Amino acid sequence: MAALCALIGHVSATASDAPNPFTASDAVPAVPFAQALRFWLKLGFISFGGPAGQIAVMHRELVERRRWISERRFLHALNYCMLLPGPEAQQLATYIGWLMHGPIGGIVAGALFVLPSLVILVGLSWVYMAFGDVAAVAGIFYGIKPVVAAIVLQALWRIGGRTLRDAQGHARPLMASIALAAFVGLAVLGLPFPLVLLLAALAGVVGSRLVPGQFEVSPPPVHLAGARASAPALIDDDTPPPPHARHDRRRVLRVLGIAATLWIGSMALVVSLHGADGTLARMAWFFTKAALLTFGGAYAVLPYVYQGAVEQAQWLTGAQMIDGLALGETTPGPLIMVVAFVGFVGGWTKEVLGESLVLGGVLAACVATWFTFLPSFVFILAGGPLVEATHGQLRFTAPLTAITAAVVGVIASLALFFLVHVLWPGVGAFDAVALVLVLAAAAALLRWRVGVIPVIGAGALAGLLLRLAGWA
């Protein structure tokens, strides 16, 4: 707590003492911190639709409507966040909040992007664990699981389409080979997820020297309407960076020191409850590693979470993992918030607080969320000033480009896992009804471009009706 108070005190002083550098614009008045806080809180409750939808919402609100930041500066921040491990939409909110109001602005923007989702997911996780065996609830989840499989197929189609082709639409055979190798490594050879990413990064280092053209960074995956706002923005193209956004080695070391103190203090706290081999300590260490490996978004890291949480630690089952992803798709916030569900179910199953199953689940969900998102804030607060120094340099971007290609293979292995569990729920028992639901959901998402939430709702209704009719 002392370290947390020190961090808040430091960033509060930075935000209050340093003048806001973005006050000279005649078109847009300076944005008070309280006004920005209200917007970030609102964003936390309306950020549905996955990264693409969340980034589109921020673009509409911040670039087009409020004109707090220009198109070019917005995309520059987005490019940086795309290269980082972690949820790019949450990190983009943190980046813009940091740019506007210093470290405290970044912490508030990033935290409010996550907290509403955490509260909602904890509530839904409790309903799931307490009433999941009720026929109606079981029917709803029966209909949702095929939709989740279709959603992963949609992610594979979209990410593969933009990663395995260049900006002109031409195929990139080397990227396809890396994707195929990643799929074989995970789905066939059973290699650990971190090793797959490491091998992809090494391929990027070597490939950037042999065939550098194959590793040029593609345009951002989110197509945003409009070239730029028609009027000058508060943070415009030529607005100089504020003092806190300029590189300062002492400031970077201070941020890293505070973050390390927070991590060590938090880890010591969970270890003190049940020891280093206890469930909470294992969760803290596991989700810290997961946070550093989430290149390519939540779909890319889910196989790693599955390996650790389902196969190794046995905090939950494979079927529960699919249900958790379904709940994550229906709530606002980044999809990686599924870690809160994993933590809740693990805390409940392992009885981390004895007979207080609900409190144990809530505590474990908070532990999973804290250790997953702490690195995201460090990347922005410590790394933001270094963006200009490394932006566009192939030696930095090539390994990440190769990792992005490997992510396509990772998501393909995840899609295979979901399809197997949905279509063959029992040994040798093929579920033809589930196949029909998968195909219908995939057609709605890919052919008719129906939104994720309506498709999930239709799947839940279909599952409920099928269960009541005795067909599922």
C-alpha positions in Angstrom: 0.0 0.0 0.0 2.9 2.4 0.8 4.2 1.9 -2.7 0.8 2.4 -4.2 0.4 5.6 -2.3 3.8 6.7 -3.4 2.9 6.1 -7.1 -0.4 8.0 -6.7 1.3 10.8 -4.9 4.1 11.1 -7.6 1.7 11.0 -10.5 -0.8 13.4 -8.9 2.0 15.9 -8.3 3.1 15.5 -11.9 -0.4 16.1 -13.2 -1.2 19.1 -10.9 2.1 20.9 -10.8 3.1 20.6 -14.5 1.1 23.0 -16.8 -0.9 21.4 -19.4 1.0 21.9 -22.7 -2.1 21.7 -24.8 -3.7 25.0 -23.9 -2.6 27.0 -26.9 -5.2 25.7 -29.3 -7.8 28.3 -30.3 -10.2 25.7 -31.6 -10.4 23.4 -28.6 -10.1 24.6 -25.0 -8.0 22.8 -22.5 -9.7 19.7 -21.2 -10.1 19.7 -17.3 -9.0 16.4 -15.7 -12.5 15.9 -14.2 -14.1 16.1 -17.7 -11.6 13.6 -19.1 -12.3 11.3 -16.1 -16.0 11.3 -16.9 -15.3 10.3 -20.5 -12.9 7.5 -19.5 -15.6 6.1 -17.1 -18.2 6.3 -19.8 -15.9 4.5 -22.2 -15.4 1.7 -19.8 -19.1 0.9 -20.0 -19.6 1.2 -23.7 -16.4 -0.4 -25.0 -18.0 -3.4 -26.7 -17.0 -5.1 -30.0 -13.5 -6.2 -29.3 -10.4 -4.2 -30.1 -11.6 -3.0 -33.5 -14.9 -1.7 -32.1 -13.3 -0.2 -29.0 -10.7 1.7 -31.1 -13.4 2.9 -33.5 -15.4 4.3 -30.5 -12.3 6.1 -29.3 -11.6 7.5 -32.7 -15.2 8.7 -33.1 -15.2 10.3 -29.7 -11.7 11.7 -29.4 -10.7 12.5 -33.0 -14.0 13.4 -34.8 -16.4 14.6 -32.1 -14.4 16.1 -29.2 -11.1 16.8 -31.2 -8.9 16.1 -28.3 -6.3 14.5 -30.5 -5.6 14.7 -34.2 -5.9 11.7 -36.6 -2.1 11.4 -37.2 -1.3 11.5 -33.4 -4.1 9.0 -32.7 -2.7 6.5 -35.3 0.8 7.1 -34.2 -0.2 6.1 -30.6 -2.2 3.1 -32.0 0.9 1.9 -34.0 2.9 1.8 -30.8 0.3 0.0 -28.8 -0.1 -2.6 -31.5 3.6 -3.5 -31.1 3.2 -4.1 -27.4 2.1 -7.2 -25.6 -1.2 -6.6 -24.0 -4.7 -5.3 -25.0 -4.0 -2.6 -27.6 -7.3 -0.7 -27.0 -6.8 -0.4 -23.2 -3.2 0.6 -23.8 -4.3 3.2 -26.4 -6.7 4.7 -23.8 -3.8 4.7 -21.3 -1.5 6.4 -23.8 -3.9 9.2 -24.7 -4.8 9.8 -21.1 -1.1 9.9 -20.3 -0.4 12.3 -23.1 -3.2 14.7 -22.0 -2.8 14.7 -18.2 0.4 13.0 -17.4 0.9 9.7 -15.5 -2.2 10.1 -13.4 -4.3 10.6 -16.6 -2.9 7.4 -18.1 -3.5 5.4 -14.9 -7.1 6.7 -14.6 -7.9 6.1 -18.3 -6.4 2.6 -18.3 -8.0 1.6 -15.0 -11.5 2.8 -15.9 -11.3 0.9 -19.2 -10.9 -2.3 -17.1 -12.8 -1.9 -13.8 -16.4 -1.9 -15.2 -15.7 -5.2 -17.0 -14.1 -6.7 -13.9 -17.2 -5.9 -11.8 -19.6 -7.2 -14.4 -17.6 -10.4 -15.0 -17.3 -11.2 -11.3 -21.1 -11.0 -11.1 -21.6 -13.2 -14.1 -19.0 -15.7 -12.9 -20.8 -16.0 -9.6 -24.1 -16.7 -11.5 -22.3 -19.3 -13.6 -20.7 -21.1 -10.7 -23.8 -21.0 -8.5 -26.5 -21.7 -11.0 -24.7 -23.2 -14.0 -26.3 -26.6 -13.5 -29.8 -25.2 -13.8 -31.4 -26.5 -17.0 -32.2 -23.0 -18.4 -28.7 -21.7 -17.7 -27.1 -24.9 -19.2 -29.2 -24.5 -22.3 -28.1 -20.9 -22.7 -24.5 -21.9 -22.6 -25.1 -24.8 -24.9 -26.2 -22.3 -27.6 -23.4 -19.8 -26.8 -20.5 -22.3 -27.2 -20.9 -22.8 -30.9 -21.1 -19.0 -31.4 -17.7 -18.7 -29.5 -16.2 -21.2 -31.9 -17.5 -19.1 -34.9 -16.1 -15.9 -33.3 -12.7 -17.4 -33.1 -13.0 -18.5 -36.8 -13.9 -14.9 -37.6 -10.9 -13.6 -35.8 -8.7 -16.1 -37.7 -10.1 -14.8 -41.0 -9.6 -11.2 -40.2 -6.2 -11.3 -38.6 -5.0 -13.8 -41.2 -6.3 -11.7 -44.0 -4.3 -8.6 -42.9 -1.2 -10.4 -41.7 -0.6 -12.8 -44.5 -1.0 -10.1 -47.2 0.8 -6.8 -47.7 -0.8 -3.4 -48.1 -1.4 -4.0 -51.8 -3.2 -7.3 -51.1 -0.4 -9.6 -52.3 0.3 -12.8 -50.5 3.3 -13.0 -48.1 4.6 -16.6 -48.4 7.1 -16.2 -45.6 4.5 -14.9 -43.2 2.2 -17.8 -44.1 5.1 -20.2 -43.5 5.7 -18.8 -40.0 1.9 -19.0 -39.3 1.8 -22.7 -40.4 4.9 -23.5 -38.3 3.3 -22.0 -35.2 0.1 -24.0 -35.8 2.1 -27.2 -36.1 4.2 -26.4 -33.1 1.1 -25.9 -30.9 -1.5 -28.2 -32.3 0.7 -31.1 -33.4 3.9 -31.0 -31.4 2.5 -29.5 -28.3 5.3 -26.9 -27.9 5.0 -24.4 -25.1 3.4 -21.1 -26.2 6.4 -18.9 -25.1 8.8 -21.1 -27.1 6.6 -20.6 -30.2 6.8 -16.8 -29.8 10.6 -16.9 -29.2 11.2 -19.0 -32.4 9.0 -16.6 -34.4 11.0 -13.6 -33.0 14.3 -15.2 -34.0 12.8 -15.8 -37.5 12.1 -12.1 -37.7 15.6 -11.2 -36.6 17.2 -13.4 -39.3 14.6 -12.7 -41.9 14.9 -8.9 -41.6 18.5 -9.2 -42.7 17.9 -11.7 -45.5 14.6 -10.5 -46.9 13.8 -7.2 -45.2 10.9 -6.4 -47.5 8.9 -9.3 -46.1 9.0 -7.8 -42.6 7.8 -4.2 -43.3 5.0 -3.2 -40.9 1.6 -3.3 -42.5 -0.9 -0.5 -42.0 -3.0 -0.5 -38.8 -5.7 -3.2 -38.9 -8.5 -0.8 -38.0 -9.8 1.2 -40.9 -10.9 4.6 -39.6 -13.0 6.9 -41.6 -11.7 10.3 -42.6 -8.2 11.5 -43.2 -8.2 13.8 -40.1 -10.5 16.0 -38.2 -11.6 19.0 -40.2 -10.6 21.5 -37.5 -7.4 21.7 -35.4 -7.3 19.3 -32.5 -6.2 20.0 -28.9 -3.3 17.7 -29.5 -2.6 18.5 -33.1 -0.1 17.1 -35.6 2.5 19.8 -34.8 1.8 20.2 -31.1 5.1 19.6 -29.3 5.1 16.8 -26.7 4.6 17.9 -23.1 7.5 17.7 -20.6 6.4 14.3 -19.2 6.3 12.8 -22.7 10.0 13.6 -23.4 12.6 11.0 -22.7 14.2 11.3 -19.3 16.2 8.3 -18.0 15.6 9.2 -14.4 11.9 9.4 -14.9 11.9 6.0 -16.7 13.9 4.4 -13.8 11.6 6.0 -11.3 8.5 4.5 -13.0 10.2 1.1 -13.3 11.2 1.2 -9.6 7.7 2.0 -8.5 6.3 -0.7 -10.7 8.8 -3.3 -9.4 7.9 -2.3 -5.8 4.2 -2.7 -6.5 4.8 -6.1 -8.1 7.0 -7.4 -5.4 4.7 -6.1 -2.6 1.7 -7.6 -4.3 3.5 -11.0 -4.7 4.6 -10.9 -1.1 1.1 -10.3 0.0 -0.4 -13.3 -1.9 2.5 -15.5 -0.8 1.8 -14.6 2.8 -1.7 -16.0 2.5 -1.0 -19.6 1.4 2.7 -19.8 0.6 4.7 -19.7 -2.6 3.0 -22.9 -3.8 -0.5 -21.7 -3.0 -3.1 -21.1 -5.7 -3.1 -17.3 -5.4 0.7 -17.1 -5.7 0.7 -19.4 -8.7 -2.0 -17.3 -10.3 0.1 -14.1 -9.7 3.1 -15.6 -11.4 1.2 -17.2 -14.2 -0.7 -14.1 -15.2 2.4 -11.9 -15.0 3.9 -14.2 -17.6 0.7 -14.1 -19.6 0.8 -10.3 -19.6 4.2 -10.3 -21.2 3.2 -12.8 -24.0 -0.1 -11.3 -25.2 1.3 -10.2 -28.6 -1.6 -10.2 -31.1 -4.4 -9.8 -28.5 -6.4 -12.0 -26.3 -7.1 -14.7 -28.9 -3.3 -15.3 -29.3 -2.7 -15.7 -25.5 -5.7 -18.0 -24.9 -3.8 -21.2 -25.8 -1.2 -20.2 -23.3 -3.9 -19.6 -20.6 -5.5 -22.9 -21.6 -2.2 -24.7 -21.2 -1.5 -23.2 -17.8 -4.9 -22.8 -16.2 -6.7 -25.9 -17.6 -4.0 -28.6 -18.3 -1.4 -27.8 -15.7 -3.0 -26.0 -12.7 -6.5 -27.4 -13.4 -8.2 -24.3 -12.1 -11.1 -24.9 -14.5 -12.1 -27.3 -17.3 -11.9 -26.8 -21.0 -15.7 -26.5 -21.3 -15.6 -23.8 -18.6 -12.8 -22.0 -20.5 -15.1 -21.8 -23.5 -18.0 -20.5 -21.3 -15.7 -17.9 -19.9 -14.7 -16.6 -23.3 -18.4 -16.4 -24.1 -19.0 -14.2 -21.0 -16.0 -12.1 -22.0 -17.4 -11.5 -25.4 -20.7 -10.2 -23.9 -19.2 -7.7 -21.5 -17.4 -4.3 -22.2 -13.7 -4.0 -21.9 -10.8 -6.0 -23.4 -11.4 -9.6 -24.2 -8.3 -10.6 -22.1 -10.6 -9.8 -19.1 -11.5 -13.5 -19.5 -8.6 -13.9 -17.0 -11.0 -12.6 -14.3 -13.3 -15.5 -15.0 -10.4 -17.9 -14.9 -9.3 -16.5 -11.6 -12.8 -16.5 -10.1 -13.5 -20.1 -11.1 -10.0 -21.2 -9.9 -10.4 -19.4 -6.6 -13.9 -21.0 -6.2 -12.7 -24.5 -7.2 -9.5 -24.5 -5.1 -11.3 -22.9 -2.1 -8.6 -20.2 -1.6 -10.6 -18.8 1.3 -12.0 -22.0 2.6 -15.8 -22.2 2.7 -16.1 -18.6 1.6 -16.3 -19.7 -2.1 -17.6 -16.3 -3.4 -15.1 -14.2 -1.6 -12.3 -16.6 -2.7 -13.5 -16.3 -6.2 -13.6 -12.5 -6.1 -10.1 -12.3 -4.5 -8.6 -14.6 -7.2 -10.3 -12.6 -10.0 -8.7 -9.4 -8.6 -5.3 -11.1 -8.4 -5.6 -12.3 -12.0 -6.6 -8.9 -13.2 -4.0 -7.0 -11.2 -1.0 -9.1 -12.4 -2.3 -9.2 -16.0 -2.7 -5.4 -16.4 0.2 -4.0 -14.3 2.7 -4.5 -17.1 0.4 -2.7 -19.6 0.7 0.5 -17.5 4.5 0.2 -17.3 4.8 -0.2 -21.0 3.0 3.2 -21.6 4.3 5.2 -18.6 7.9 4.1 -19.1 8.0 3.4 -22.8 5.8 6.2 -24.3 8.7 8.7 -24.5 10.8 6.2 -26.5 8.2 5.8 -29.3 9.7 8.4 -31.6 13.2 7.0 -31.2 12.3 3.5 -32.4 9.2 4.1 -34.6 9.7 2.6 -38.1 13.1 1.0 -37.5 13.1 -2.5 -39.0 15.4 -4.0 -36.4 12.8 -3.3 -33.8 9.7 -4.1 -35.8 10.8 -7.2 -37.7 10.6 -9.6 -34.7 7.2 -8.3 -33.8 6.0 -8.7 -37.4 7.1 -12.3 -37.3 5.3 -12.8 -34.0 2.2 -11.3 -35.5 2.4 -13.9 -38.3 2.8 -16.7 -35.7 -0.3 -15.4 -34.0 -2.3 -16.5 -37.0 -1.2 -20.1 -36.4 -1.9 -19.7 -32.7 -5.4 -18.6 -33.3 -5.9 -21.5 -35.8 -4.9 -23.9 -33.0 -7.3 -22.2 -30.7 -10.1 -22.5 -33.3 -9.3 -26.2 -33.6 -9.5 -26.7 -29.9 -12.9 -25.0 -29.6 -14.4 -26.9 -32.5 -13.3 -30.2 -31.1 -14.7 -29.5 -27.7 -18.0 -28.1 -29.1 -18.6 -30.8 -31.8 -17.4 -33.7 -29.8 -18.4 -32.9 -26.2 -18.2 -36.6 -25.2 -15.9 -39.5 -26.3 -17.0 -40.4 -29.8 -20.2 -38.4 -29.6 -20.6 -36.0 -32.5 -23.0 -33.2 -31.9 -24.7 -32.4 -35.3 -26.9 -29.7 -33.7 -23.8 -27.8 -32.5 -22.4 -28.0 -36.0 -25.5 -26.4 -37.4 -25.2 -23.6 -34.8 -21.5 -23.1 -35.6 -22.2 -22.8 -39.4 -25.1 -20.4 -38.8 -23.1 -18.2 -36.5 -20.1 -18.1 -38.9 -22.4 -17.2 -41.8 -23.9 -14.4 -39.7 -20.5 -13.0 -38.7 -18.6 -13.4 -41.9 -21.2 -13.3 -44.7 -23.8 -10.9 -43.3 -21.5 -9.0 -40.9 -23.9 -9.2 -37.9 -22.5 -7.8 -34.7 -21.1 -10.2 -32.1 -23.6 -9.3 -29.3 -26.7 -10.1 -31.5 -25.2 -13.4 -32.6 -24.4 -14.4 -29.1 -27.9 -13.4 -28.0 -29.4 -15.5 -30.8 -27.2 -18.4 -29.9 -28.3 -18.2 -26.3 -31.9 -18.1 -27.2 -31.5 -21.1 -29.6 -29.7 -23.1 -26.9 -32.5 -22.4 -24.4 -35.2 -23.4 -26.8 -33.3 -26.6 -27.9 -32.8 -27.6 -24.2 -36.4 -27.0 -23.3 -37.5 -29.0 -26.4 -35.2 -31.9 -25.4 -33.0 -31.6 -28.5 -29.8 -30.6 -26.7 
